[in-house]
Amino acid sequence: MGRPSNTQKRREEIIQGLLVAMAENGYSGATIKKIGEACNLTPGLIHYHFSTKIDILHALVDHLSEQINQRYATYMENNNSDLDRLNAYIDSHLLLDETSNLDAVKAWVIIGAEAVRDDSVNNIYQSIVKNRRASLLKLISKAYSIKTKTAGLNKLVATVLSTIEGSYQLSVTCSTLFPKGYASEAVKSLIDSFISIKQSSQYKK
């Protein structure tokens, strides 16, 4: 019987190498050599598993998205109400705790910038944002017992997503200017204020 393949392990090491190299050098500075240094693998071995650096970046986008999904699953434990599920979703994206990974946040910010320049990255980035938008629409509508087509709800979701992405940017560039861990509670308050105003307006009618 032959030895089990270590392809998946090597690919994960390379993806992690790109994450570290990007956090330290940006995407353009994260050369194959830098990636290799970060994960202790030779350039030849990296090219054996990934044809190009953009292929590694695509895999990293999927990896970061899966990390968020795993955090969400963790925060969902013992949370049974619809509002708990919404809060768990927000916390999984924004709450600072022992599972937070600053390098991952830096990499995601850099990926967002790369999505502006590279269509293939943009397609993946848009797909993830589209899925997050759908999730938020569903979670908010259930948590507050409102229809997904309620006027202004799409704008609220866009604002929430923009706030999440913006908080990532600020956390890695201007963290000392803002209270630590402000974003999660700020987003929850934003949603609650919108719903309160919307419900109050409907009641007055």
Contacts in CASP RR format, 6 or more apart in sequence:
PFRMAT RR
TARGET T0000
AUTHOR 0000-0000-0000
METHOD contacts of the structure
MODEL  1
MGRPSNTQKRREEIIQGLLVAMAENGYSGATIKKIGEACNLTPGLIHYHF
STKIDILHALVDHLSEQINQRYATYMENNNSDLDRLNAYIDSHLLLDETS
NLDAVKAWVIIGAEAVRDDSVNNIYQSIVKNRRASLLKLISKAYSIKTKT
AGLNKLVATVLSTIEGSYQLSVTCSTLFPKGYASEAVKSLIDSFISIKQS
SQYKK
7 49 0 8 1.000
10 41 0 8 1.000
10 45 0 8 1.000
10 49 0 8 1.000
11 49 0 8 1.000
11 50 0 8 1.000
11 59 0 8 1.000
12 63 0 8 1.000
13 39 0 8 1.000
13 40 0 8 1.000
13 41 0 8 1.000
14 35 0 8 1.000
14 36 0 8 1.000
14 39 0 8 1.000
14 41 0 8 1.000
14 46 0 8 1.000
14 49 0 8 1.000
14 50 0 8 1.000
14 56 0 8 1.000
15 56 0 8 1.000
15 59 0 8 1.000
15 60 0 8 1.000
15 63 0 8 1.000
16 38 0 8 1.000
16 39 0 8 1.000
17 35 0 8 1.000
17 36 0 8 1.000
17 38 0 8 1.000
17 39 0 8 1.000
18 30 0 8 1.000
18 35 0 8 1.000
18 38 0 8 1.000
18 53 0 8 1.000
18 56 0 8 1.000
18 57 0 8 1.000
18 60 0 8 1.000
18 107 0 8 1.000
19 60 0 8 1.000
19 63 0 8 1.000
19 64 0 8 1.000
19 103 0 8 1.000
19 104 0 8 1.000
19 107 0 8 1.000
20 38 0 8 1.000
20 39 0 8 1.000
20 103 0 8 1.000
21 29 0 8 1.000
21 30 0 8 1.000
21 31 0 8 1.000
21 34 0 8 1.000
21 35 0 8 1.000
21 36 0 8 1.000
21 37 0 8 1.000
21 38 0 8 1.000
22 30 0 8 1.000
22 60 0 8 1.000
22 106 0 8 1.000
22 107 0 8 1.000
22 110 0 8 1.000
23 102 0 8 1.000
23 103 0 8 1.000
23 106 0 8 1.000
23 107 0 8 1.000
23 110 0 8 1.000
24 30 0 8 1.000
24 34 0 8 1.000
24 38 0 8 1.000
25 31 0 8 1.000
25 34 0 8 1.000
26 110 0 8 1.000
27 57 0 8 1.000
27 110 0 8 1.000
27 111 0 8 1.000
27 113 0 8 1.000
27 114 0 8 1.000
30 53 0 8 1.000
31 53 0 8 1.000
32 43 0 8 1.000
32 46 0 8 1.000
32 47 0 8 1.000
32 53 0 8 1.000
33 43 0 8 1.000
35 41 0 8 1.000
35 46 0 8 1.000
35 53 0 8 1.000
35 56 0 8 1.000
36 42 0 8 1.000
36 43 0 8 1.000
36 46 0 8 1.000
46 56 0 8 1.000
50 56 0 8 1.000
50 59 0 8 1.000
54 118 0 8 1.000
54 120 0 8 1.000
54 121 0 8 1.000
57 111 0 8 1.000
57 114 0 8 1.000
57 121 0 8 1.000
58 120 0 8 1.000
58 121 0 8 1.000
58 124 0 8 1.000
60 107 0 8 1.000
60 111 0 8 1.000
61 111 0 8 1.000
61 121 0 8 1.000
61 124 0 8 1.000
61 125 0 8 1.000
61 128 0 8 1.000
62 124 0 8 1.000
64 104 0 8 1.000
64 107 0 8 1.000
64 108 0 8 1.000
64 111 0 8 1.000
65 128 0 8 1.000
67 101 0 8 1.000
67 104 0 8 1.000
68 92 0 8 1.000
68 93 0 8 1.000
71 92 0 8 1.000
71 93 0 8 1.000
71 99 0 8 1.000
72 88 0 8 1.000
72 89 0 8 1.000
72 92 0 8 1.000
74 92 0 8 1.000
74 99 0 8 1.000
75 88 0 8 1.000
75 89 0 8 1.000
75 91 0 8 1.000
75 92 0 8 1.000
75 95 0 8 1.000
76 84 0 8 1.000
76 85 0 8 1.000
76 88 0 8 1.000
79 85 0 8 1.000
79 87 0 8 1.000
79 88 0 8 1.000
81 143 0 8 1.000
82 139 0 8 1.000
82 142 0 8 1.000
82 143 0 8 1.000
83 143 0 8 1.000
83 144 0 8 1.000
85 139 0 8 1.000
85 142 0 8 1.000
85 143 0 8 1.000
86 139 0 8 1.000
86 140 0 8 1.000
86 142 0 8 1.000
86 143 0 8 1.000
86 191 0 8 1.000
87 188 0 8 1.000
89 135 0 8 1.000
89 136 0 8 1.000
89 139 0 8 1.000
90 184 0 8 1.000
90 187 0 8 1.000
90 188 0 8 1.000
91 184 0 8 1.000
93 164 0 8 1.000
93 184 0 8 1.000
94 164 0 8 1.000
94 167 0 8 1.000
94 181 0 8 1.000
94 183 0 8 1.000
94 184 0 8 1.000
94 187 0 8 1.000
95 181 0 8 1.000
95 184 0 8 1.000
96 180 0 8 1.000
96 181 0 8 1.000
102 171 0 8 1.000
102 172 0 8 1.000
105 168 0 8 1.000
105 171 0 8 1.000
105 172 0 8 1.000
106 172 0 8 1.000
108 168 0 8 1.000
109 168 0 8 1.000
109 169 0 8 1.000
109 172 0 8 1.000
111 121 0 8 1.000
111 125 0 8 1.000
112 121 0 8 1.000
112 125 0 8 1.000
114 121 0 8 1.000
115 121 0 8 1.000
115 122 0 8 1.000
115 124 0 8 1.000
115 125 0 8 1.000
115 126 0 8 1.000
116 122 0 8 1.000
129 161 0 8 1.000
132 161 0 8 1.000
133 157 0 8 1.000
133 158 0 8 1.000
133 161 0 8 1.000
136 157 0 8 1.000
136 160 0 8 1.000
136 161 0 8 1.000
137 148 0 8 1.000
137 153 0 8 1.000
137 154 0 8 1.000
137 157 0 8 1.000
138 148 0 8 1.000
140 146 0 8 1.000
140 153 0 8 1.000
140 156 0 8 1.000
140 157 0 8 1.000
140 191 0 8 1.000
140 195 0 8 1.000
141 147 0 8 1.000
141 148 0 8 1.000
141 150 0 8 1.000
141 153 0 8 1.000
144 195 0 8 1.000
144 199 0 8 1.000
146 153 0 8 1.000
146 195 0 8 1.000
146 198 0 8 1.000
150 198 0 8 1.000
151 198 0 8 1.000
152 198 0 8 1.000
156 190 0 8 1.000
156 191 0 8 1.000
156 194 0 8 1.000
159 190 0 8 1.000
160 187 0 8 1.000
160 190 0 8 1.000
160 191 0 8 1.000
163 183 0 8 1.000
163 186 0 8 1.000
163 187 0 8 1.000
163 190 0 8 1.000
164 183 0 8 1.000
164 187 0 8 1.000
167 182 0 8 1.000
167 183 0 8 1.000
170 177 0 8 1.000
170 178 0 8 1.000
171 183 0 8 1.000
END
